[in-house]
Structure formats: structure tokens, C-alpha cells
Amino acid sequence: MNCFLVKIMRNVHLKTQHWQFLNFAILAWGILSRLAVYFQNRSLFIDEANLAQNIAGRNFLELLAPLEPEQYAPPLFLWVTESITLVFGINEFSLRAFPLFCGMLALVVFYKLGKQFFSEAELVFPLALLAFSPIFVRYAAEFKQYSSDMLIALLIVYFALKFPVGRSKNWLWASLGSICILLSMPAVFVLAGAGFYGFFSAKMKREGKLRESLPWFLVTGCWLLTFALYYLFIIHDGIGRNNLETFHAPYFLPLFPTSIHDLDMWGNLLLSMLRSAVG
């Protein structure tokens, strides 16, 4: 569907600056939409309230322990929020300030990333999808780490394309990559993709000698060490809880459907993903 609409956009004859103006308008409208939902100042829903209990009742060091009740969030996300609430108090605006910032900045990063692959005309539909999708607008004004997860993922991909891992900015990659792991739970998977991209792109350019690959091994080794410490001292203690897995069990697709129920589950979940994305 996305490819079909991109082809349509390509065949609409407008000057590049007109498409650029339209994309800027979409960015502005997307940012205003997030601000509008943020300033509605709706009440915290149960997961936000449960996570907020940890911010209200713990100090920075205590936020490294497993969260209650049955909550999960990366430590640096919690520390950023804790810092904001120490300045502005514990309220809906303070708790949601960092997700709002990440949700708005993610739009800009997505646009910058998209320009590396598409023309201004081809970017209109995917940018509008991100700007106006109900789920993305909602997460930008919600005290959960989803909008910061999206921003971190986009930033990793953006910089991995500009500065491949192991070939440039190695100290920056080592330090900021480690910070990303502590700021966003899915970041470790995105960094793995960025690391393999840097390694294989060097191979394609015949830069794969062991000596030339040493920076890559040092950078990825730093990431692995950070994740290992994160896993052993923070994540591991919460693994014994089965609440998260049990709660989300209905949302896991069966890899090989073997019954009518499995096929029905596939259909319902795929349709729900589409509804979440486009409303």
C-alpha cells in the first residue's frame, strides 16, 4: 500500500519546493497534534499511574531495582523523568514531558532519515502516516517509554548510515550506543543491526582486515558489556515475574498456524496493527 501511494506521489507533477512545503506543513501539524493531546492533560491511565508510583516513591538509586507493581522501564528513562519532576513537581505535565519531546523530535529525525532514500514527493505519505497515526500521537503524550524507543531507534539508523559502526566516530559510537541501551530497551536490537551493517559494508569495500576491524570489535564489545551488566544487575531480577508474558500472550503470532484458531488470530492481529497505524 505504501509503495502504491509513493508511486502516485511520484507521478503528481509539482515542483520540489511545493512538496517540501507540504512536508514541512505535515511536520508542523504533527507537532501541534502532539501538543494538543499533551495539553488536554487527561488523567493518567493505570499503567502510567503504576509507573508514576515508582517515580514518586523512589530515589535515583532505587529506580535501578525491579519496579512495582509489575512495571518495566529503562533506567535512564526513569532518571530523566525523575530529574524533571524534581524541578517541576510530580504531575501529568512533568511525567509526560520527556515522551512529548521525543515524540516531536522523532518526526524531524524520520523526515531527515527519509530524505536519504526518497524524494520530497515520495516522503509525503509515510511522513503523514507517522505524524497523524493515532497511536503515535497518543504515545507522544503518555508516560511510557514508547516514543523515546522510537526516537532512539530512528537516531541509531540515521547515524549508522552516515557514520558506519567501526569505520568512523568509534568512541562516540561506543559511549552513545551504551547510553542508548540504558535509555531504550529495544535499542540493543537496533544497535545489532547497525553493527552488522557497519561490519558488512566494510567487507564490501574490502576493508575487512583484522587490524582494520579492531575498532568495530571494540565498539560492539562495549555495547555487549553494557547490556550484560544491565541484564545481570537490573533486568535479571524481574525475569521471574510471568505477568508481562501472560498479559501479552494473546498478541504473539503463532509462527506456524496449525488450526482455524491460529489463522483467526493472525487475521485479527494483522488487522489490529493496521487499525493502530492508520486509525
Wavefront OBJ file of the C-alpha trace (Angstrom):
o trace
v 0.000 0.000 0.000
v 2.813 2.374 0.926
v 4.674 1.605 -2.347
v 1.489 2.157 -4.349
v 0.905 5.574 -2.804
v 4.567 6.513 -3.239
v 4.211 5.791 -6.986
v 1.132 8.022 -7.115
v 3.022 10.836 -5.387
v 5.895 10.424 -7.844
v 3.551 10.938 -10.801
v 1.872 14.062 -9.421
v 3.645 16.937 -11.162
v 4.551 19.560 -8.590
v 7.821 21.338 -8.043
v 10.168 20.003 -5.378
v 9.742 23.100 -3.229
v 5.966 22.564 -3.201
v 6.382 19.018 -1.908
v 8.919 20.285 0.629
v 6.456 22.902 1.834
v 3.802 20.192 2.177
v 6.182 18.039 4.237
v 7.021 20.988 6.478
v 3.289 21.573 6.943
v 2.827 17.902 7.896
v 5.678 18.169 10.405
v 4.185 21.295 11.951
v 0.708 19.763 12.076
v 2.077 16.568 13.616
v 3.891 18.543 16.319
v 0.792 20.631 17.042
v -1.308 17.457 17.274
v 1.022 16.081 19.928
v 0.995 19.357 21.837
v -2.804 19.453 21.709
v -3.096 15.980 23.240
v -0.414 16.830 25.817
v -2.231 19.984 26.952
v -5.521 18.135 27.246
v -3.886 16.931 30.470
v -6.010 13.797 30.658
v -5.810 11.638 33.755
v -3.111 9.000 33.988
v -4.307 5.580 32.904
v -3.432 2.579 35.073
v -0.012 1.743 33.580
v 1.071 5.382 33.722
v -0.114 5.654 37.325
v 1.667 2.438 38.329
v 4.909 3.645 36.752
v 4.468 7.080 38.352
v 4.335 5.424 41.798
v 7.967 4.439 41.337
v 8.970 7.990 40.406
v 7.131 9.380 43.432
v 8.389 6.834 45.958
v 11.993 6.144 44.943
v 15.286 7.960 44.562
v 17.671 7.564 41.613
v 19.443 4.502 43.021
v 16.209 2.765 43.999
v 14.898 3.153 40.443
v 17.502 0.571 39.371
v 15.648 -2.131 41.306
v 12.696 -4.051 39.767
v 9.732 -1.730 39.514
v 6.391 -2.143 41.229
v 3.680 -3.076 40.561
v 4.763 -5.266 37.620
v 6.246 -2.363 35.637
v 9.204 -2.270 33.263
v 11.107 0.794 32.033
v 14.758 1.509 31.165
v 16.756 3.175 33.972
v 17.843 6.316 32.102
v 14.254 6.965 31.006
v 13.270 6.871 34.670
v 16.197 9.087 35.688
v 15.319 11.732 33.101
v 11.723 11.768 34.351
v 12.842 11.829 37.986
v 15.030 14.870 37.214
v 12.125 16.694 35.550
v 9.776 16.004 38.461
v 12.353 17.261 40.968
v 12.261 20.616 39.172
v 8.568 20.879 38.219
v 6.904 18.560 40.710
v 5.084 15.275 40.155
v 2.142 15.900 37.836
v 0.862 14.789 34.453
v 2.745 17.512 32.580
v 6.093 16.668 34.194
v 5.718 12.923 33.767
v 4.835 13.263 30.081
v 7.330 15.996 29.179
v 10.149 13.686 28.048
v 7.881 11.424 25.933
v 6.432 14.565 24.328
v 9.888 15.891 23.457
v 10.885 12.511 21.984
v 7.642 12.173 20.035
v 8.082 15.573 18.387
v 11.795 15.128 17.684
v 11.135 11.680 16.179
v 9.101 13.347 13.419
v 12.044 15.537 12.432
v 14.533 12.634 12.540
v 12.192 10.467 10.461
v 11.994 13.210 7.840
v 15.788 13.598 7.765
v 16.227 9.825 7.521
v 13.612 9.513 4.786
v 15.377 12.107 2.635
v 18.289 9.688 2.284
v 16.042 7.264 0.384
v 13.099 9.189 -1.069
v 12.278 12.417 -2.832
v 10.152 15.087 -1.150
v 7.109 13.817 -3.071
v 7.639 10.208 -2.039
v 8.016 11.192 1.616
v 4.574 12.774 1.918
v 2.607 9.606 2.681
v 4.982 7.881 5.170
v 5.580 11.190 6.955
v 1.832 11.841 7.204
v 1.312 8.294 8.482
v 3.761 8.904 11.320
v 2.519 12.437 12.007
v -1.189 11.632 12.239
v -1.368 7.977 13.274
v -3.480 7.879 16.476
v -1.129 5.502 18.253
v 1.961 7.672 17.662
v 0.136 10.845 18.685
v -1.105 9.120 21.829
v 2.298 7.703 22.813
v 3.873 11.154 22.476
v 1.649 12.347 25.324
v 1.810 9.265 27.526
v 4.102 8.470 30.449
v 5.565 5.336 28.892
v 8.848 4.854 27.062
v 7.395 4.091 23.623
v 8.034 7.459 21.974
v 11.615 7.558 23.292
v 12.091 3.994 21.981
v 11.041 5.207 18.532
v 13.335 8.237 18.656
v 16.351 6.183 19.749
v 15.735 3.604 17.005
v 15.490 6.317 14.334
v 18.641 8.066 15.577
v 20.650 4.835 15.557
v 19.609 4.065 11.959
v 20.213 7.657 10.853
v 23.753 7.836 12.247
v 24.615 4.250 11.251
v 24.015 5.222 7.619
v 26.072 8.415 7.897
v 28.872 7.018 10.077
v 29.022 3.200 9.785
v 29.954 1.460 13.021
v 33.655 0.633 13.233
v 34.653 2.951 10.411
v 34.188 6.397 11.951
v 33.159 8.112 15.216
v 34.151 4.979 17.136
v 34.438 6.494 20.625
v 31.154 8.289 20.076
v 29.503 5.067 18.941
v 30.830 3.174 21.962
v 29.649 5.730 24.527
v 26.354 6.823 22.964
v 25.436 3.261 21.985
v 25.877 2.188 25.609
v 23.710 5.095 26.750
v 21.029 4.087 24.239
v 20.913 0.577 25.737
v 20.155 2.067 29.163
v 17.658 4.543 27.719
v 15.653 2.231 25.476
v 15.003 -1.489 25.830
v 14.687 -2.230 22.062
v 17.889 -0.247 21.335
v 20.071 -3.342 21.731
v 18.343 -4.959 18.741
v 18.629 -1.840 16.581
v 22.298 -1.483 17.542
v 22.848 -5.097 16.497
v 21.503 -4.241 13.054
v 23.657 -1.088 12.914
v 26.719 -3.090 13.956
v 26.227 -5.761 11.301
v 25.610 -3.068 8.687
v 28.930 -1.413 9.558
v 30.767 -4.746 9.517
v 29.411 -5.998 6.188
v 29.637 -2.615 4.471
v 33.354 -2.623 5.358
v 33.649 -6.113 3.881
v 32.007 -4.918 0.674
v 34.586 -2.125 0.459
v 37.394 -4.636 1.056
v 38.234 -3.078 4.415
v 37.823 -6.322 6.306
v 41.363 -6.984 7.553
v 41.577 -7.884 11.238
v 43.539 -4.754 12.133
v 41.029 -2.533 10.358
v 38.147 -4.401 12.056
v 39.544 -3.856 15.571
v 37.554 -0.618 16.178
v 34.353 -2.491 15.271
v 35.095 -5.225 17.802
v 35.881 -2.633 20.490
v 32.654 -0.698 19.871
v 30.391 -3.757 19.791
v 32.263 -5.240 22.753
v 31.472 -2.096 24.743
v 27.797 -2.493 23.854
v 27.787 -6.162 24.836
v 29.443 -5.368 28.174
v 26.877 -2.645 28.882
v 23.987 -4.951 28.026
v 25.471 -7.795 30.090
v 25.738 -5.564 33.169
v 22.250 -4.177 32.521
v 20.872 -7.712 32.230
v 22.638 -9.118 35.294
v 22.000 -6.257 37.715
v 18.655 -4.833 36.560
v 16.674 -6.963 34.113
v 17.506 -10.394 35.553
v 15.752 -9.792 38.891
v 12.457 -9.127 37.126
v 12.543 -12.110 34.779
v 10.900 -14.423 37.306
v 7.655 -12.488 37.006
v 5.349 -14.021 34.425
v 2.816 -11.185 34.420
v 4.257 -9.444 31.358
v 4.414 -12.609 29.253
v 0.983 -13.773 30.395
v -0.615 -10.392 29.744
v 0.760 -10.170 26.201
v 0.278 -13.830 25.242
v -2.807 -13.085 23.070
v -0.684 -10.703 20.980
v 2.055 -13.171 19.974
v 1.561 -14.550 16.464
v 1.869 -18.342 16.160
v 4.854 -18.904 13.876
v 3.236 -21.816 12.021
v -0.592 -21.673 12.106
v -1.916 -25.188 12.705
v -5.615 -24.542 13.357
v -8.534 -22.299 12.466
v -7.966 -20.504 15.769
v -4.364 -19.701 14.775
v -5.468 -18.372 11.377
v -8.160 -16.275 13.041
v -5.523 -14.933 15.452
v -3.278 -13.979 12.516
v -6.117 -12.115 10.797
v -7.244 -10.262 13.904
v -3.729 -9.224 14.917
v -2.750 -8.031 11.441
v -5.952 -6.001 11.160
v -5.389 -4.540 14.621
v -1.888 -3.440 13.561
v -3.367 -1.678 10.538
v -6.054 -0.016 12.676
v -3.431 1.128 15.167
v -1.293 2.617 12.419
v -3.902 4.452 10.344
v -6.984 4.645 12.577
l 1 2 3 4 5 6 7 8 9 10 11 12 13 14 15 16 17 18 19 20 21 22 23 24 25 26 27 28 29 30 31 32 33 34 35 36 37 38 39 40 41 42 43 44 45 46 47 48 49 50 51 52 53 54 55 56 57 58 59 60 61 62 63 64 65 66 67 68 69 70 71 72 73 74 75 76 77 78 79 80 81 82 83 84 85 86 87 88 89 90 91 92 93 94 95 96 97 98 99 100 101 102 103 104 105 106 107 108 109 110 111 112 113 114 115 116 117 118 119 120 121 122 123 124 125 126 127 128 129 130 131 132 133 134 135 136 137 138 139 140 141 142 143 144 145 146 147 148 149 150 151 152 153 154 155 156 157 158 159 160 161 162 163 164 165 166 167 168 169 170 171 172 173 174 175 176 177 178 179 180 181 182 183 184 185 186 187 188 189 190 191 192 193 194 195 196 197 198 199 200 201 202 203 204 205 206 207 208 209 210 211 212 213 214 215 216 217 218 219 220 221 222 223 224 225 226 227 228 229 230 231 232 233 234 235 236 237 238 239 240 241 242 243 244 245 246 247 248 249 250 251 252 253 254 255 256 257 258 259 260 261 262 263 264 265 266 267 268 269 270 271 272 273 274 275 276 277 278 279
